Amino acid sequence: MDWLSNISVFLQVAKTRSFTEAGRLLGVSSSAVGKSIARLEERLETQLFHRSTRSITLTAEGAGFLERCRRIVAEVEAAEFDLCKSSNAPRGKLRVSLPQVHGLVMPVLVEFMQRYPEIELDIVLTDRIVDVVEEGFDAVIRTGSPGDSRLVARSLGQYRLVLVGTPEYFREHGVPQTPADLANHGCLRHTFHNTGKIEHWPLRRAVDAPEPLLPTRFVSTSIEALDHAVRRGLGIACLPDFMVHEAVERGELQRVLDEHLEHNGTFWLLWPASRHTAAKLRVFIDHLCARLFPANRGQ
């Protein structure tokens, strides 16, 4: 039994990279976590972690052991599910990484939690590209092209980036008719958190044409901050259509330069490949695929 307990502690430390945080999640002291790891390393006659005063990282042997342990735990969970699926509702914890588009995702997650009260959601909101396997996520939602062979991908739906401003703003500053006209407007721009680079606006232009001048009035790593700013009439923003659709329908925002934009994006749900998908993850996948883009979901 001590052996299995030590494995559980090892998995938690590998995920959190912290004895203190692992202890908090397991309900034991950091000292107890350290002793458990020491017993495991003694049994294996192998160092699993590099330790310093500032960080804890896996050794090469520890990383290999981690992958084997994760497969074992997945098999145990699958066996448990096979024994219980006839009588028990899906249950357990799901750790999920989502992009910072709360307005799109949170209503769907609330529905999911109401439907499956035995499932605990641990949601990490970040635009950083997380390593699903190494960081211990059960699933992630991403845009762009999925390219990790360790993951299974399912399309949730498509979206477009559009340029919008308030009618009041356009009455005062004029409606741009070409991308070049944006030089006379205040542009509200999105920056990437990891690099600090400003996101490109997908404006169609001739091969030899110069990049349109986009005078920047406001920048933010949060598209929800940009949404708030544009609704207050501060300028023109480039935002996902699902975020502004209702405001456009109500006449609170106005789309411009649609014919000069070329963008189609896809939201993907990704999860680690496995012969057995736990019930809690399977119902999560099915719920998001059915509810996130109900009129526009991918196959």
Residue pairs with C-beta under 8 A, 6 or more apart in sequence:
2 39
3 43
5 36
6 36
6 37
6 39
6 40
6 43
7 40
7 69
7 72
7 73
8 26
9 22
9 26
9 33
9 36
9 37
9 40
10 36
10 37
10 40
10 48
10 65
10 66
10 69
11 66
11 69
11 70
11 73
11 136
12 22
12 25
12 26
12 33
13 19
13 22
13 33
13 37
13 49
13 56
14 58
14 62
14 66
14 136
15 22
15 135
15 136
16 22
16 25
17 55
17 56
17 57
18 56
19 30
19 33
19 34
19 37
19 56
20 30
20 33
22 30
22 33
23 29
23 30
23 32
23 33
26 33
37 48
37 49
40 48
41 47
41 48
44 65
46 59
46 61
46 62
46 65
47 59
47 61
47 62
48 58
48 59
48 61
48 62
48 65
49 56
49 57
49 58
49 59
49 62
50 56
50 57
50 58
50 59
58 66
70 133
74 274
74 276
74 278
75 276
77 92
77 276
77 278
78 274
78 275
78 276
78 278
81 276
81 278
81 279
85 279
89 116
89 118
90 116
90 118
90 119
90 278
90 279
90 280
90 282
90 283
91 118
91 119
91 280
92 118
92 119
92 120
92 278
92 280
93 119
93 120
93 121
93 122
93 280
94 119
94 120
94 121
94 122
94 138
94 139
94 280
94 281
94 284
95 122
95 124
95 136
95 137
95 138
96 121
96 122
96 123
96 124
96 137
96 138
96 139
96 140
96 141
96 284
97 124
97 126
97 130
97 132
97 135
97 137
97 139
97 140
97 141
98 105
98 123
98 124
98 125
98 126
98 140
98 141
99 125
99 126
99 127
99 141
99 142
99 143
100 125
100 126
100 127
100 222
100 223
100 224
101 223
101 224
101 240
101 243
102 125
102 224
103 224
103 243
104 240
104 242
104 243
104 292
105 141
105 292
108 287
108 288
108 291
108 292
109 121
109 123
111 287
111 291
112 119
112 121
112 284
112 287
112 288
112 291
113 119
113 121
115 287
116 280
116 283
119 280
119 283
119 284
124 130
124 137
126 193
127 192
127 193
127 194
127 221
128 193
128 194
129 142
130 137
130 140
132 139
132 140
132 148
132 150
132 151
132 270
132 271
132 272
133 150
133 151
133 272
138 271
138 272
138 280
138 281
138 284
139 269
139 270
139 271
139 281
139 284
139 285
140 269
140 270
140 271
141 156
141 267
141 268
141 269
141 270
141 288
142 267
142 268
142 270
143 265
143 266
143 267
143 268
144 265
144 266
144 268
146 153
146 268
146 270
148 270
150 272
150 273
151 270
151 271
151 272
151 273
152 270
152 271
152 272
152 273
153 268
153 269
153 270
154 268
154 269
154 270
154 285
154 289
154 298
155 266
155 267
155 268
155 269
155 297
155 298
155 299
156 266
156 267
156 268
156 269
156 288
156 289
156 292
156 293
156 297
156 298
157 266
157 267
157 292
157 293
157 296
157 297
157 298
158 264
158 265
158 266
158 267
158 293
158 296
158 298
159 240
159 241
159 242
159 264
159 265
159 266
159 267
159 293
160 240
160 241
160 261
160 263
160 264
160 265
161 201
161 202
161 238
161 239
161 240
161 241
161 261
161 263
161 265
162 238
162 239
162 240
162 241
162 244
162 255
162 258
162 261
163 201
163 236
163 237
163 238
163 255
163 256
163 257
163 258
163 261
164 230
164 236
164 237
164 239
164 244
164 247
164 248
164 253
164 254
164 255
164 256
165 185
165 230
165 233
165 235
165 236
165 237
165 253
165 254
165 256
166 230
166 231
166 232
166 233
166 252
166 253
166 254
167 251
167 252
167 254
168 233
169 233
169 234
169 235
169 236
170 254
170 256
173 184
173 185
173 186
174 181
174 184
175 254
175 256
176 182
176 184
176 185
176 236
176 256
176 257
177 257
178 257
178 260
179 203
179 204
179 205
179 212
179 257
179 260
180 212
180 213
182 212
182 213
182 214
182 215
182 236
182 257
183 212
183 213
183 214
183 215
185 215
185 235
185 236
186 215
186 217
186 218
186 234
186 235
186 236
187 201
187 214
187 215
187 216
187 217
187 235
187 236
187 237
188 217
188 218
188 219
188 220
188 226
188 229
188 230
188 234
188 235
188 236
188 237
189 198
189 199
189 214
189 216
189 218
189 219
189 220
189 226
189 238
190 198
190 199
190 219
190 220
190 221
190 223
190 226
190 238
191 197
191 198
191 199
191 219
191 220
191 221
192 199
192 221
193 221
198 216
198 219
199 238
201 212
201 214
201 238
202 238
202 261
202 262
202 263
203 212
203 257
203 260
203 261
203 262
204 260
204 261
204 262
205 211
205 212
217 234
217 235
218 226
218 229
218 234
218 235
220 226
220 229
223 239
223 240
223 243
226 237
226 239
227 237
227 239
227 243
227 244
229 235
229 237
230 236
230 237
230 239
230 253
231 247
231 252
231 253
236 256
240 265
242 293
244 253
244 255
247 253
248 254
248 255
266 298
267 292
267 293
269 285
269 288
269 289
271 277
271 281
271 285
277 285
289 297
290 297
